[in-house]
Amino acid sequence: MRGTGRTARTAERQGAPAAPPKFFELIPPNPGIDFVKLAPRMALFSCALILVGLVSIYVRGGLNYGIDFTGGTLLAVRFPETTAIADVRAALDRADLGSVSVQEVGAGGTEFHIRARHVGEETASAVDALKAGLQGRFGEGAYEVLAVESVGPKVGRDLWRDATLAVLAATVMMAIYIAIRFDLPVGLGAAAKLLHDVLFTLGALSIANMEFDLTTVAALLTVVGFSVNDNVIISDRIRESRRKNRRERLPVLVNQSINETLSRTVINSGTVVLTTAALFVLGGPVIHSFAFALLVGFLIGTYSSIFISTPIVLFMEARRTRRT
């Protein structure tokens, strides 16, 4: 470090400019990848995957909605000793309980989350029905109740409506913001990209049969914000390139801009994806759906900024040029 400092000071005394610091680059400044040429094929590939996801949602009769949207009761219990999940399920296999799912939480086989859908409008009656099933199998006082959550069917429908409006409003407002900051073609490209990301993530949730609840909605809103951030970086570089070289064709400038920001995009998205992957693997089953939606959304958001948004901008700019 001292030697480096003396070298820099010596260069300054001699009148020579100090060498700029070198930063880590995962990818060369301009790898020369023809993203514009690849875009149509990748767009068709995306449409095919989204179609598979939508078919999965249709075949399953919808997403795997949690009690936040369907209505029901969540009962978190802890046993003093290791208990087989099959025994817990057998204790709750009763006609009066309706649809019941049991999920083991953490290691050790002592804590479980029990979800019962449509067991009644009142929390007390739903909890009593679940407790009666457990007591009939394990006896009174054989477990500890850690938490109780209950949502009525009407409240669940209201939450589903509000969640849908929240995602749509976020998508529209983000697209309007991009259109005001740049121009209309970029805004429409951003809107198509955000719609693509949301549909792709929903399809992945359906294929993986992940539970869809309010935390998953929060993940979708986070994905929308992240996708816009990446799209702004690329769009801003395209605008700068057009100002510097007005005579160059737009497809060439788009390719140049994406290549120049590729290293930043990969490093930024890579760090987020690695963190989310760790959350998904190590976070436990309680947040699996949340972490899974983030992981898929971040990956597809980075991809769509390159292969979905910019081709739409090129198409609309080409139409505008033909009209003029």
Secondary structure per residue as TSV (DSSP state, phi and psi in degrees):
chain	resnum	aa	ss	phi	psi
A	1	M	-	360.0	-41.1
A	2	R	H	-64.3	-43.3
A	3	G	H	-58.9	-40.9
A	4	T	H	-62.9	-41.3
A	5	G	H	-64.6	-43.1
A	6	R	H	-63.5	-38.9
A	7	T	H	-62.6	-43.6
A	8	A	H	-64.2	-42.5
A	9	R	H	-66.4	-37.7
A	10	T	H	-63.1	-40.7
A	11	A	H	-64.0	-37.0
A	12	E	H	-68.1	-40.4
A	13	R	H	-63.3	-36.5
A	14	Q	T	-79.9	-3.6
A	15	G	T	88.8	-1.7
A	16	A	-	-83.7	138.8
A	17	P	-	-67.3	141.3
A	18	A	-	-68.0	144.4
A	19	A	-	-66.7	135.6
A	20	P	-	-66.0	148.6
A	21	P	-	-65.8	145.3
A	22	K	-	-97.8	128.1
A	23	F	-	-103.0	157.2
A	24	F	-	-69.0	132.1
A	25	E	-	-126.2	116.7
A	26	L	S	-71.9	-32.9
A	27	I	S	-126.1	143.7
A	28	P	-	-55.4	155.5
A	29	P	S	-53.7	-36.1
A	30	N	-	-144.6	88.0
A	31	P	-	-70.7	-13.1
A	32	G	-	76.8	30.1
A	33	I	-	-79.9	134.7
A	34	D	-	-88.6	82.7
A	35	F	H	-68.9	-34.0
A	36	V	H	-62.6	-39.9
A	37	K	H	-68.8	-34.9
A	38	L	H	-78.4	-20.4
A	39	A	H	-56.9	-46.7
A	40	P	H	-59.5	-41.7
A	41	R	H	-65.6	-42.7
A	42	M	H	-67.1	-34.9
A	43	A	H	-64.6	-42.3
A	44	L	H	-63.3	-39.6
A	45	F	H	-62.3	-41.6
A	46	S	H	-64.0	-43.9
A	47	C	H	-61.2	-38.9
A	48	A	H	-64.1	-43.6
A	49	L	H	-66.8	-39.9
A	50	I	H	-64.1	-39.2
A	51	L	H	-62.0	-41.4
A	52	V	H	-61.2	-41.8
A	53	G	H	-64.2	-42.4
A	54	L	H	-66.0	-37.6
A	55	V	H	-63.4	-40.4
A	56	S	H	-61.3	-42.3
A	57	I	H	-63.0	-41.4
A	58	Y	H	-66.8	-44.8
A	59	V	H	-64.6	-39.0
A	60	R	T	-78.2	-4.9
A	61	G	T	75.6	27.4
A	62	G	S	117.9	-179.6
A	63	L	-	-74.9	169.1
A	64	N	E	-82.8	77.3
A	65	Y	E	-68.2	139.0
A	66	G	-	-81.9	-179.9
A	67	I	H	-68.2	-15.6
A	68	D	H	-59.2	-32.6
A	69	F	H	-107.0	-30.6
A	70	T	H	-91.2	-21.0
A	71	G	-	87.3	140.5
A	72	G	E	153.4	-162.7
A	73	T	E	-132.4	138.2
A	74	L	E	-112.0	125.0
A	75	L	E	-121.4	116.6
A	76	A	E	-98.6	123.2
A	77	V	E	-128.4	157.0
A	78	R	E	-133.2	131.6
A	79	F	-	-99.4	147.3
A	80	P	S	-68.2	-24.9
A	81	E	S	-127.8	165.1
A	82	T	-	-59.2	129.3
A	83	T	-	-128.0	135.5
A	84	A	-	-70.3	135.9
A	85	I	H	-64.3	-28.0
A	86	A	H	-64.2	-35.8
A	87	D	H	-67.9	-39.2
A	88	V	H	-65.1	-42.8
A	89	R	H	-64.7	-39.1
A	90	A	H	-63.4	-36.6
A	91	A	H	-66.1	-26.5
A	92	L	T	-105.4	10.4
A	93	D	-	-83.8	73.4
A	94	R	-	-130.3	147.1
A	95	A	G	-64.9	-35.6
A	96	D	G	-74.8	-10.4
A	97	L	G	-91.6	-13.4
A	98	G	-	69.7	-143.8
A	99	S	E	-81.9	117.5
A	100	V	E	-125.6	132.7
A	101	S	E	-122.2	141.9
A	102	V	E	-120.4	131.5
A	103	Q	E	-129.1	127.0
A	104	E	E	-77.2	133.7
A	105	V	-	-114.7	123.6
A	106	G	S	75.9	-175.1
A	107	A	S	-97.1	157.6
A	108	G	S	106.8	-18.3
A	109	G	S	65.3	33.9
A	110	T	-	-115.2	-21.1
A	111	E	E	-116.0	137.9
A	112	F	E	-139.6	148.2
A	113	H	E	-107.8	123.1
A	114	I	E	-111.0	121.5
A	115	R	E	-114.4	122.6
A	116	A	E	-118.8	124.0
A	117	R	E	-98.9	138.3
A	118	H	S	54.9	47.4
A	119	V	S	-95.8	4.3
A	120	G	-	141.0	160.9
A	121	E	S	-80.9	-27.0
A	122	E	S	-97.7	138.4
A	123	T	H	-62.9	-41.9
A	124	A	H	-60.9	-46.1
A	125	S	H	-67.0	-36.7
A	126	A	H	-67.3	-45.0
A	127	V	H	-65.4	-41.0
A	128	D	H	-61.7	-38.4
A	129	A	H	-65.9	-40.1
A	130	L	H	-68.3	-42.5
A	131	K	H	-63.4	-38.5
A	132	A	H	-63.1	-39.0
A	133	G	H	-64.6	-41.4
A	134	L	H	-69.2	-40.4
A	135	Q	H	-67.2	-33.9
A	136	G	H	-64.3	-25.8
A	137	R	H	-96.8	-43.4
A	138	F	H	-108.5	-13.2
A	139	G	-	93.7	159.3
A	140	E	T	-72.1	137.0
A	141	G	T	78.7	10.6
A	142	A	S	-84.9	-2.3
A	143	Y	S	-149.7	166.7
A	144	E	E	-119.9	132.2
A	145	V	E	-85.0	119.4
A	146	L	E	-91.8	-38.2
A	147	A	E	-159.4	152.5
A	148	V	E	-135.0	128.8
A	149	E	E	-130.9	139.7
A	150	S	E	-143.1	137.6
A	151	V	E	-134.1	128.7
A	152	G	-	-76.1	157.7
A	153	P	H	-56.9	-40.0
A	154	K	H	-66.7	-43.3
A	155	V	H	-62.8	-39.1
A	156	G	H	-61.0	-41.9
A	157	R	H	-65.2	-39.6
A	158	D	H	-64.5	-40.6
A	159	L	H	-64.7	-39.3
A	160	W	H	-63.2	-43.1
A	161	R	H	-63.0	-46.0
A	162	D	H	-64.4	-38.4
A	163	A	H	-65.3	-42.1
A	164	T	H	-62.7	-44.6
A	165	L	H	-64.2	-36.7
A	166	A	H	-63.4	-44.8
A	167	V	H	-66.4	-43.0
A	168	L	H	-65.1	-42.8
A	169	A	H	-63.6	-41.7
A	170	A	H	-62.9	-41.0
A	171	T	H	-64.4	-45.6
A	172	V	H	-66.2	-44.8
A	173	M	H	-65.9	-38.3
A	174	M	H	-63.6	-41.6
A	175	A	H	-65.1	-39.3
A	176	I	H	-64.6	-40.7
A	177	Y	H	-61.0	-45.2
A	178	I	H	-63.4	-40.8
A	179	A	H	-63.8	-38.2
A	180	I	H	-72.0	-41.9
A	181	R	H	-69.7	-35.6
A	182	F	S	-113.7	-97.1
A	183	D	-	-156.8	179.0
A	184	L	H	-61.8	-46.6
A	185	P	H	-57.5	-40.3
A	186	V	H	-66.9	-37.7
A	187	G	H	-64.9	-42.8
A	188	L	H	-66.6	-37.8
A	189	G	H	-62.4	-39.4
A	190	A	H	-66.6	-39.8
A	191	A	H	-63.1	-43.7
A	192	A	H	-64.3	-39.7
A	193	K	H	-63.2	-45.0
A	194	L	H	-66.1	-41.4
A	195	L	H	-62.0	-41.4
A	196	H	H	-59.3	-45.9
A	197	D	H	-64.9	-42.6
A	198	V	H	-66.1	-46.8
A	199	L	H	-63.3	-40.6
A	200	F	H	-63.2	-43.8
A	201	T	H	-66.3	-40.9
A	202	L	H	-62.7	-42.2
A	203	G	H	-62.4	-41.4
A	204	A	H	-64.2	-38.9
A	205	L	H	-62.1	-39.7
A	206	S	H	-68.4	-45.2
A	207	I	H	-62.9	-40.1
A	208	A	T	-81.5	-4.3
A	209	N	T	56.0	41.2
A	210	M	-	-82.1	147.9
A	211	E	E	-71.6	138.7
A	212	F	E	-110.2	109.4
A	213	D	-	-135.3	-166.9
A	214	L	H	-65.2	-33.1
A	215	T	H	-66.2	-32.0
A	216	T	H	-69.5	-35.8
A	217	V	H	-62.3	-41.9
A	218	A	H	-60.0	-37.5
A	219	A	H	-64.4	-40.9
A	220	L	H	-63.2	-41.0
A	221	L	H	-65.2	-37.0
A	222	T	H	-64.8	-40.3
A	223	V	H	-62.0	-41.4
A	224	V	H	-60.5	-45.4
A	225	G	H	-64.0	-42.3
A	226	F	H	-64.8	-41.7
A	227	S	H	-63.0	-40.0
A	228	V	H	-65.9	-39.0
A	229	N	H	-58.9	-45.7
A	230	D	H	-67.2	-37.2
A	231	N	H	-66.7	-36.2
A	232	V	H	-64.0	-41.1
A	233	I	H	-59.9	-47.5
A	234	I	H	-67.9	-43.6
A	235	S	H	-63.5	-38.2
A	236	D	H	-66.3	-39.0
A	237	R	H	-67.3	-37.1
A	238	I	H	-62.8	-41.6
A	239	R	H	-62.9	-42.3
A	240	E	H	-63.1	-40.9
A	241	S	H	-65.0	-36.7
A	242	R	H	-68.3	-34.4
A	243	R	H	-69.4	-37.3
A	244	K	H	-76.1	-33.2
A	245	N	-	-136.1	83.4
A	246	R	T	-74.2	-18.6
A	247	R	T	-87.0	-17.6
A	248	E	S	-74.8	147.1
A	249	R	-	-66.4	148.1
A	250	L	H	-63.3	-42.2
A	251	P	H	-57.0	-37.2
A	252	V	H	-66.7	-42.0
A	253	L	H	-67.1	-36.9
A	254	V	H	-64.1	-47.1
A	255	N	H	-58.6	-44.8
A	256	Q	H	-62.6	-42.7
A	257	S	H	-66.8	-42.4
A	258	I	H	-65.4	-41.5
A	259	N	H	-64.2	-38.5
A	260	E	H	-68.8	-31.5
A	261	T	H	-97.6	3.3
A	262	L	H	-64.1	-43.1
A	263	S	H	-62.0	-44.6
A	264	R	H	-62.6	-41.7
A	265	T	H	-63.6	-46.0
A	266	V	H	-65.8	-43.3
A	267	I	H	-66.4	-45.5
A	268	N	H	-63.1	-49.7
A	269	S	H	-69.1	-35.7
A	270	G	H	-62.2	-41.9
A	271	T	H	-64.8	-40.1
A	272	V	H	-67.0	-42.3
A	273	V	H	-65.2	-41.7
A	274	L	H	-62.3	-41.6
A	275	T	H	-64.2	-44.8
A	276	T	H	-66.4	-37.6
A	277	A	H	-62.9	-41.0
A	278	A	H	-63.0	-38.5
A	279	L	H	-64.4	-38.8
A	280	F	H	-69.7	-41.5
A	281	V	H	-76.3	-41.7
A	282	L	H	-103.3	-9.5
A	283	G	S	-77.5	-12.8
A	284	G	-	91.7	165.5
A	285	P	G	-67.9	-19.7
A	286	V	G	-63.5	-36.1
A	287	I	G	-111.4	19.6
A	288	H	H	-59.2	-47.2
A	289	S	H	-63.8	-42.7
A	290	F	H	-61.6	-50.1
A	291	A	H	-67.2	-36.6
A	292	F	H	-65.0	-43.7
A	293	A	H	-63.0	-40.5
A	294	L	H	-64.3	-44.4
A	295	L	H	-61.6	-48.8
A	296	V	H	-65.8	-42.9
A	297	G	H	-64.0	-41.5
A	298	F	H	-66.2	-41.8
A	299	L	H	-63.9	-48.4
A	300	I	H	-73.1	-28.0
A	301	G	H	-65.7	-40.0
A	302	T	H	-65.3	-42.9
A	303	Y	H	-64.5	-43.7
A	304	S	H	-72.5	-23.7
A	305	S	I	-62.7	-29.1
A	306	I	I	-93.1	-45.0
A	307	F	I	-104.3	-7.3
A	308	I	I	-115.0	-49.8
A	309	S	I	-70.3	-53.0
A	310	T	H	-64.5	-38.2
A	311	P	H	-60.8	-35.0
A	312	I	H	-66.6	-40.0
A	313	V	H	-61.0	-44.6
A	314	L	H	-61.9	-41.7
A	315	F	H	-63.0	-45.1
A	316	M	H	-70.7	-36.8
A	317	E	H	-66.2	-35.7
A	318	A	H	-64.9	-40.9
A	319	R	H	-65.1	-40.9
A	320	R	H	-63.2	-39.7
A	321	T	H	-66.0	-40.1
A	322	R	H	-64.7	-36.6
A	323	R	H	-68.9	-35.2
A	324	T	-	-83.4	360.0
